[in-house]
Amino acid sequence: GGAMTTAQKTAALVLVELRANDPEATSALQVARARLAAGSALASLRRFRLFELKGELPSRDELEARMHHSTQFWNPSKERGTLLGEGSAGPFGAGEVVLLVTERGGERGPAAERWWRHDGGARIEVREGVVWAMRWEDGVADEGRAESLAVTTSSETGLLCNPHAQDWRLLAAGEALPADWISRRSATRTVRARKGSGS
């Protein structure tokens, strides 16, 4: 891609995953298969932490270097961080439905923002969320099924998001991740209309 001008208002996404097996994802997969109708044929469930950096960001190379020499975003001995390019679909397969969950009113990362300024960066906004990637055995990326697996509306549905305290947004399979995914989500705060009560 072309060089970014220094004072350009831009956004970037960084995905962080554990290097070893993720016990939280493993446990959620087991519970989903055992207890939820939408989870009975779930083939895999992966969890990532997602950071959105927004503001006057340096070039991609400098941004990557700065993130790699900090422990603000991930622990290099336990985790792997990846800076996603503009319009990237990330490490997600064609059959995976991707869900972003953020704490309502708590997605900003003031410690990381202060560190960035101290490290000589411009003033930026850092937001954090959790991303879940769901894949079913039949390979069909069904958003209705994903929503019923993810969002807790009763004891029979939902495992990954409490809609009373968290915001969530589904990304259709294969869709590129918007660079301002978290701030765009929290700016609109619209909850998708419930589609009937059918499964």
C-alpha positions as CSV (number, residue, x, y, z in Angstrom):
1,G,0.0,0.0,0.0
2,G,1.0,3.7,-0.3
3,A,2.8,5.6,2.5
4,M,0.6,7.2,5.0
5,T,1.1,10.9,5.8
6,T,2.1,11.5,9.4
7,A,-0.9,13.6,10.3
8,Q,-3.5,11.4,8.6
9,K,-6.4,10.3,10.8
10,T,-6.3,6.5,10.5
11,A,-7.3,3.4,12.3
12,A,-5.6,0.0,12.6
13,L,-6.6,-3.3,14.1
14,V,-4.3,-5.7,16.1
15,L,-5.4,-9.3,16.8
16,V,-3.8,-11.1,19.7
17,E,-4.1,-14.8,20.3
18,L,-2.6,-17.2,22.8
19,R,0.4,-19.3,21.5
20,A,-0.8,-22.4,23.4
21,N,-4.4,-23.8,23.5
22,D,-6.8,-21.3,24.9
23,P,-8.6,-22.9,27.9
24,E,-11.4,-20.3,27.9
25,A,-12.2,-21.1,24.2
26,T,-11.9,-24.9,24.9
27,S,-14.3,-24.7,27.9
28,A,-16.8,-22.5,26.0
29,L,-16.7,-25.0,23.1
30,Q,-17.5,-27.9,25.4
31,V,-20.3,-26.1,27.1
32,A,-21.8,-24.9,23.8
33,R,-21.8,-28.5,22.4
34,A,-23.3,-30.0,25.6
35,R,-25.9,-27.3,26.5
36,L,-27.0,-25.2,23.5
37,A,-29.0,-26.3,20.5
38,A,-27.0,-23.9,18.2
39,G,-23.8,-25.4,19.6
40,S,-24.4,-29.1,19.1
41,A,-22.7,-29.2,15.7
42,L,-20.0,-26.6,16.5
43,A,-16.7,-27.7,15.1
44,S,-14.4,-25.0,16.5
45,L,-14.5,-21.9,18.6
46,R,-11.5,-19.5,18.7
47,R,-10.9,-16.5,20.8
48,F,-8.8,-13.4,20.2
49,R,-8.3,-10.1,21.9
50,L,-8.7,-7.2,19.4
51,F,-7.2,-3.7,19.7
52,E,-8.2,-0.8,17.6
53,L,-5.8,2.2,17.4
54,K,-7.2,5.4,16.1
55,G,-5.6,8.7,15.5
56,E,-2.3,10.0,13.9
57,L,-0.6,6.6,13.3
58,P,2.9,6.1,12.0
59,S,3.8,4.0,9.0
60,R,2.8,0.3,9.1
61,D,6.5,-0.7,9.8
62,E,6.9,1.8,12.6
63,L,3.6,0.8,14.1
64,E,4.5,-2.8,14.1
65,A,7.9,-2.2,15.6
66,R,6.5,0.0,18.4
67,M,3.8,-2.6,19.3
68,H,6.4,-5.4,19.3
69,H,8.7,-3.6,21.8
70,S,5.8,-2.9,24.2
71,T,4.0,-5.2,26.6
72,Q,0.9,-2.9,26.6
73,F,-0.9,-5.0,24.0
74,W,0.3,-8.5,24.5
75,N,2.7,-10.7,26.4
76,P,5.2,-11.9,23.8
77,S,6.1,-15.0,25.7
78,K,2.5,-16.2,25.8
79,E,0.8,-14.4,23.0
80,R,1.1,-13.6,19.3
81,G,0.0,-10.2,18.0
82,T,-0.8,-9.5,14.3
83,L,-1.3,-6.0,12.8
84,L,-4.1,-6.4,10.2
85,G,-3.8,-4.6,6.9
86,E,-6.6,-2.4,5.5
87,G,-9.5,-4.6,4.3
88,S,-7.9,-7.7,5.7
89,A,-10.2,-10.7,6.5
90,G,-7.8,-11.6,9.2
91,P,-6.9,-15.3,10.1
92,F,-10.5,-16.4,9.6
93,G,-11.6,-19.1,7.3
94,A,-14.5,-18.9,4.7
95,G,-16.9,-20.9,7.0
96,E,-16.2,-19.0,10.2
97,V,-18.6,-16.4,11.6
98,V,-16.8,-13.7,13.5
99,L,-18.2,-12.0,16.6
100,L,-16.9,-8.8,18.3
101,V,-17.9,-8.3,21.9
102,T,-17.0,-5.1,23.8
103,E,-17.7,-4.0,27.4
104,R,-20.3,-1.2,27.1
105,G,-18.7,2.0,28.1
106,G,-15.4,0.2,28.9
107,E,-13.7,-0.4,25.6
108,R,-11.2,2.4,25.9
109,G,-7.6,1.6,27.0
110,P,-6.3,4.6,29.0
111,A,-3.1,2.8,30.1
112,A,-2.1,2.0,26.5
113,E,-3.0,5.5,25.4
114,R,-0.7,7.0,28.0
115,W,2.1,4.6,27.1
116,W,1.8,5.6,23.5
117,R,2.1,9.3,24.3
118,H,5.1,8.6,26.6
119,D,6.7,6.6,23.8
120,G,6.7,9.7,21.6
121,G,3.5,9.0,19.7
122,A,0.8,11.4,18.9
123,R,-2.5,11.3,20.9
124,I,-4.4,8.2,19.9
125,E,-7.4,6.3,21.1
126,V,-7.0,2.7,22.0
127,R,-10.1,0.4,22.2
128,E,-10.2,-3.2,23.1
129,G,-12.7,-6.1,22.5
130,V,-12.9,-9.8,22.3
131,V,-13.4,-11.6,19.0
132,W,-14.8,-15.1,18.8
133,A,-14.6,-17.2,15.6
134,M,-17.2,-19.9,15.2
135,R,-17.3,-22.7,12.7
136,W,-19.9,-25.5,12.3
137,E,-19.3,-29.1,11.1
138,D,-21.6,-28.5,8.1
139,G,-19.4,-25.5,7.0
140,V,-22.5,-23.2,6.8
141,A,-21.8,-19.7,8.1
142,D,-25.3,-19.0,9.5
143,E,-25.5,-15.7,11.3
144,G,-28.8,-16.6,13.0
145,R,-27.2,-19.7,14.5
146,A,-24.2,-17.7,15.5
147,E,-26.3,-15.1,17.2
148,S,-28.2,-17.7,19.2
149,L,-25.0,-19.4,20.2
150,A,-23.4,-16.1,21.2
151,V,-25.9,-13.8,22.8
152,T,-27.4,-14.8,26.2
153,T,-31.2,-14.2,26.0
154,S,-32.3,-17.2,28.1
155,S,-30.7,-20.3,29.8
156,E,-31.0,-22.1,26.5
157,T,-29.2,-19.5,24.3
158,G,-26.0,-17.6,24.3
159,L,-22.6,-18.1,25.9
160,L,-20.3,-15.4,24.7
161,C,-22.1,-12.0,25.2
162,N,-24.3,-10.6,27.9
163,P,-26.4,-8.0,26.1
164,H,-27.2,-6.2,29.3
165,A,-23.6,-5.2,29.8
166,Q,-21.9,-5.8,26.4
167,D,-22.2,-4.7,22.8
168,W,-21.7,-7.2,20.0
169,R,-21.5,-7.3,16.3
170,L,-21.4,-10.2,13.8
171,L,-19.2,-10.1,10.7
172,A,-20.5,-12.2,7.8
173,A,-18.1,-15.0,6.8
174,G,-15.3,-13.8,4.5
175,E,-16.2,-10.1,5.1
176,A,-13.2,-7.8,5.6
177,L,-12.7,-6.4,9.2
178,P,-13.3,-2.6,9.2
179,A,-10.2,-0.8,10.6
180,D,-12.5,1.2,12.9
181,W,-14.6,-1.9,13.9
182,I,-14.8,-1.2,17.6
183,S,-15.4,2.6,17.5
184,R,-17.8,2.3,14.7
185,R,-19.7,-0.2,16.8
186,S,-19.7,1.9,20.0
187,A,-20.6,5.1,18.1
188,T,-23.8,3.6,16.7
189,R,-24.7,1.3,19.6
190,T,-27.6,-0.1,17.6
191,V,-28.7,-3.5,18.6
192,R,-29.8,-5.6,15.7
193,A,-33.6,-6.1,15.6
194,R,-34.6,-9.5,16.8
195,K,-35.7,-11.7,14.0
196,G,-38.9,-13.5,15.1
197,S,-38.6,-16.2,17.7
198,G,-37.9,-19.0,15.2
199,S,-34.6,-20.8,15.4
